[in-house]
Amino acid sequence: MAHKQQTTVQTPEAVRFGSCKMEVGATVGALVDVGALRDAVYEETFDEITVTTDNAGDLERGIRNHMASISGTWLEINLDNLAKVYSGVHAVTPADTTPVAVTDEECTLDLTDWVALEHKNGAGTEVASITVTTSLAGATVRNTDYVIGVNAAGFTCIARIAGGLFGDGDVALVDYTYTPLASRTYVGGGLTSFTPQVVRFTNYDVDDKEFRITIWKGTPSIGIKIEFQSDDAEDPAGVPIKITGKLDVSKTSGEQLFEIYDTQHSA
């Protein structure tokens, strides 16, 4: 039997394909990519309120308990990232190991963009004993020729200062000492108040345009559950995560729960 096609696609850019990246952090500027993810879901929920009369229909319709959540299964059991989600109730403590010296690591400095060093301190702090030289001009001066910072993932980064010894595209030779971790210890029990986190899903299309969902003030709705697999299984162990957002009253009313930002459907 033939069937009539009822309509056609009205806005191709509004058809979303693919998965998403999940990020968590204390602020938008401190968001960290949690890596491999499965079964990513965003959901908004609320309770409907209806005030009725006996003789004049509904007086008012509204909502309460307005919440939004982001959930999925993490396939990278990263204790640092778990400690972000469960901040205020759980904590992770790193144990350092022997420092390692690096000599003449090459960093190409384009424009004034940050370039991350190859190695990082396990604690996510700035590496030690930084010396920067250039094969053309020799020794350089920090905060005159270059600046140093630490990104959200804990890597020490370098960027050139315009007008200093480094020209655009020059190579910096960086000596430094980093201290990797020997172990991490994750603990919980006895604390009861979560510290809310920003949580974000971002989907990119083939042109790197974004469909991005951000919850401003999220706390976990479930505890840690590590799903170990059989020895013959191909799947790794996973951790189901659900983070529920509540209103951030520091923001403008009407914008306190979430934001969906879209450059894919921009016409």
C-alpha positions as CSV (number, residue, x, y, z in Angstrom):
1,M,0.0,0.0,0.0
2,A,1.3,3.4,-0.9
3,H,1.5,6.1,1.8
4,K,1.4,9.9,1.4
5,Q,4.4,11.8,2.6
6,Q,2.9,14.2,5.1
7,T,5.6,16.9,5.0
8,T,9.2,17.6,4.2
9,V,12.1,18.5,6.4
10,Q,11.5,22.2,7.3
11,T,14.9,23.1,8.8
12,P,17.7,20.6,8.0
13,E,20.1,22.4,10.4
14,A,17.7,21.6,13.3
15,V,18.1,17.8,12.8
16,R,20.9,16.9,15.2
17,F,23.3,14.0,14.6
18,G,25.9,12.5,16.8
19,S,26.8,12.3,20.4
20,C,28.2,15.1,22.7
21,K,31.1,16.1,24.9
22,M,30.4,16.4,28.6
23,E,32.2,18.9,30.8
24,V,32.1,19.6,34.5
25,G,33.6,22.4,36.6
26,A,33.2,24.9,39.4
27,T,32.7,27.7,36.8
28,V,32.3,28.0,33.1
29,G,35.9,29.0,32.8
30,A,37.0,25.9,34.7
31,L,35.1,23.3,32.8
32,V,36.9,20.0,32.2
33,D,36.2,17.4,29.5
34,V,35.3,14.1,31.1
35,G,36.1,12.1,28.0
36,A,34.4,8.9,26.8
37,L,30.7,8.9,27.4
38,R,27.7,6.7,26.7
39,D,23.9,7.2,26.8
40,A,24.0,11.0,27.1
41,V,20.6,12.5,28.0
42,Y,19.4,16.0,28.8
43,E,16.0,16.3,30.5
44,E,13.9,19.2,31.9
45,T,11.2,18.3,34.5
46,F,8.6,20.2,36.5
47,D,5.3,19.7,38.3
48,E,2.3,21.2,36.7
49,I,0.0,23.4,38.8
50,T,-3.6,24.1,37.9
51,V,-5.9,26.2,40.0
52,T,-9.5,25.4,39.1
53,T,-12.9,26.8,40.0
54,D,-16.3,25.1,40.2
55,N,-17.9,27.4,37.7
56,A,-15.3,29.4,35.7
57,G,-12.7,26.9,34.4
58,D,-9.0,27.2,35.2
59,L,-7.9,30.4,37.0
60,E,-4.2,29.7,36.6
61,R,-1.8,27.2,35.1
62,G,1.9,27.1,36.1
63,I,4.8,25.0,37.3
64,R,6.8,24.3,40.4
65,N,9.9,22.1,41.2
66,H,11.5,23.2,38.0
67,M,14.7,21.2,37.4
68,A,16.9,20.0,34.6
69,S,19.4,17.1,34.5
70,I,22.2,15.7,32.5
71,S,23.0,12.0,32.7
72,G,25.1,9.3,31.0
73,T,27.7,6.7,31.8
74,W,31.3,7.7,32.1
75,L,33.7,5.1,30.6
76,E,36.8,6.9,32.1
77,I,36.8,6.4,35.8
78,N,38.8,9.5,36.6
79,L,38.9,10.2,40.3
80,D,39.7,13.9,39.8
81,N,36.5,14.3,37.7
82,L,34.4,12.3,40.1
83,A,35.6,14.6,42.9
84,K,34.3,17.6,40.9
85,V,30.8,16.1,40.5
86,Y,30.7,15.1,44.2
87,S,32.5,18.2,45.4
88,G,31.7,19.1,49.1
89,V,31.0,15.4,50.0
90,H,33.8,13.5,48.4
91,A,37.5,14.4,48.0
92,V,40.6,13.1,46.2
93,T,44.1,13.4,47.5
94,P,47.1,12.9,45.2
95,A,50.4,11.4,46.3
96,D,53.5,12.7,44.5
97,T,56.3,10.7,43.2
98,T,59.9,11.6,42.1
99,P,60.2,14.8,40.1
100,V,61.3,14.4,36.4
101,A,63.4,17.0,34.5
102,V,62.6,17.9,30.9
103,T,65.2,19.7,28.7
104,D,64.5,21.8,25.6
105,E,60.9,20.8,25.0
106,E,59.9,22.6,21.7
107,C,56.8,24.8,21.8
108,T,55.8,26.8,18.6
109,L,54.3,30.1,19.7
110,D,51.6,31.3,17.3
111,L,50.0,34.7,17.8
112,T,49.5,34.9,21.6
113,D,47.8,31.5,21.9
114,W,48.5,29.2,24.8
115,V,50.5,26.1,24.2
116,A,50.4,23.3,26.8
117,L,53.6,21.6,27.9
118,E,53.7,17.9,27.2
119,H,53.9,16.9,30.9
120,K,52.0,18.0,33.9
121,N,52.2,17.9,37.7
122,G,49.9,15.2,39.0
123,A,48.4,17.8,41.4
124,G,47.5,20.1,38.4
125,T,49.8,22.9,39.6
126,E,52.4,24.9,37.7
127,V,55.6,22.8,36.9
128,A,58.8,23.9,38.6
129,S,62.1,25.3,37.5
130,I,60.9,26.8,34.2
131,T,63.6,28.2,31.9
132,V,62.7,29.4,28.4
133,T,65.2,30.1,25.7
134,T,65.1,30.8,21.9
135,S,67.7,29.5,19.5
136,L,67.8,33.0,17.9
137,A,68.1,35.3,20.9
138,G,69.1,33.1,23.9
139,A,67.6,33.7,27.3
140,T,64.2,35.2,27.7
141,V,62.3,36.9,30.6
142,R,59.0,35.8,32.0
143,N,56.2,38.3,31.8
144,T,58.3,40.3,29.3
145,D,58.8,37.8,26.5
146,Y,56.3,35.1,27.5
147,V,53.7,34.3,30.1
148,I,52.9,31.1,32.0
149,G,49.5,29.8,33.1
150,V,47.8,26.6,34.1
151,N,44.7,25.4,32.1
152,A,41.6,23.7,33.5
153,A,43.1,20.2,32.9
154,G,46.1,21.1,35.0
155,F,48.7,21.5,32.2
156,T,51.2,24.3,32.5
157,C,50.9,26.5,29.3
158,I,53.1,29.1,27.7
159,A,52.2,32.0,25.4
160,R,54.4,34.7,23.7
161,I,54.0,38.4,24.5
162,A,53.7,40.6,21.4
163,G,56.7,42.8,21.2
164,G,59.0,40.5,23.2
165,L,61.9,38.4,21.9
166,F,59.6,35.8,20.3
167,G,58.2,36.5,16.9
168,D,55.0,34.9,15.7
169,G,55.7,31.3,14.9
170,D,59.0,31.2,16.8
171,V,60.0,28.0,18.7
172,A,60.5,28.3,22.5
173,L,62.8,25.8,24.1
174,V,61.4,25.0,27.6
175,D,63.2,23.4,30.5
176,Y,61.2,22.4,33.5
177,T,60.6,19.8,36.2
178,Y,57.3,18.1,36.7
179,T,56.1,15.7,39.4
180,P,53.7,13.0,38.3
181,L,51.4,11.2,40.7
182,A,52.2,7.9,42.4
183,S,48.6,7.4,43.4
184,R,45.2,9.0,44.1
185,T,43.1,8.4,47.2
186,Y,39.4,9.1,46.9
187,V,37.3,9.3,50.1
188,G,33.8,10.1,51.3
189,G,31.6,9.8,54.4
190,G,30.6,12.3,57.0
191,L,30.0,15.4,54.8
192,T,26.5,16.2,53.6
193,S,26.4,19.4,51.5
194,F,27.4,19.3,47.8
195,T,29.1,22.2,46.2
196,P,27.1,22.9,43.0
197,Q,29.0,22.6,39.7
198,V,28.4,23.9,36.1
199,V,27.8,20.9,33.8
200,R,27.6,21.1,30.0
201,F,26.8,18.9,26.9
202,T,28.2,20.1,23.5
203,N,27.3,18.5,20.2
204,Y,29.4,19.6,17.2
205,D,28.5,19.2,13.5
206,V,30.9,18.6,10.6
207,D,31.5,22.4,10.4
208,D,32.3,22.5,14.2
209,K,29.2,24.5,14.9
210,E,27.7,23.9,18.3
211,F,24.5,22.8,19.9
212,R,25.3,23.3,23.6
213,I,23.3,22.8,26.8
214,T,24.6,24.2,30.1
215,I,23.1,23.7,33.6
216,W,24.4,26.4,35.9
217,K,24.1,24.9,39.3
218,G,24.1,21.1,39.3
219,T,24.6,18.5,42.0
220,P,24.6,14.6,41.7
221,S,21.3,12.8,42.0
222,I,22.9,9.3,42.5
223,G,25.9,7.9,44.2
224,I,28.9,6.3,42.6
225,K,28.2,2.9,41.1
226,I,31.0,1.2,39.2
227,E,29.7,-1.4,36.9
228,F,32.6,-3.9,36.4
229,Q,32.3,-6.3,33.5
230,S,33.2,-9.9,33.0
231,D,36.8,-10.9,32.1
232,D,35.6,-11.9,28.6
233,A,33.6,-8.7,28.0
234,E,34.8,-6.1,25.5
235,D,33.2,-3.1,27.3
236,P,35.1,-1.4,30.1
237,A,33.7,-0.7,33.6
238,G,31.4,2.3,33.6
239,V,30.0,4.8,36.1
240,P,26.4,6.0,35.7
241,I,26.3,9.8,36.4
242,K,23.2,12.0,36.8
243,I,23.6,15.7,37.7
244,T,20.4,17.7,38.5
245,G,20.3,21.4,38.3
246,K,18.4,23.7,40.5
247,L,17.8,27.4,40.2
248,D,20.7,29.8,40.4
249,V,19.0,32.7,42.0
250,S,22.1,35.0,41.3
251,K,21.0,35.0,37.7
252,T,18.1,36.9,36.1
253,S,14.7,35.4,36.7
254,G,13.8,33.3,33.7
255,E,17.5,32.4,33.0
256,Q,18.3,30.6,36.3
257,L,18.2,26.9,35.4
258,F,19.8,26.2,32.0
259,E,20.9,27.7,28.7
260,I,20.7,26.1,25.2
261,Y,23.1,27.8,22.8
262,D,22.9,26.9,19.1
263,T,25.1,28.0,16.1
264,Q,24.1,25.0,14.0
265,H,20.6,26.4,13.3
266,S,21.6,30.0,13.0
267,A,19.5,31.2,10.0
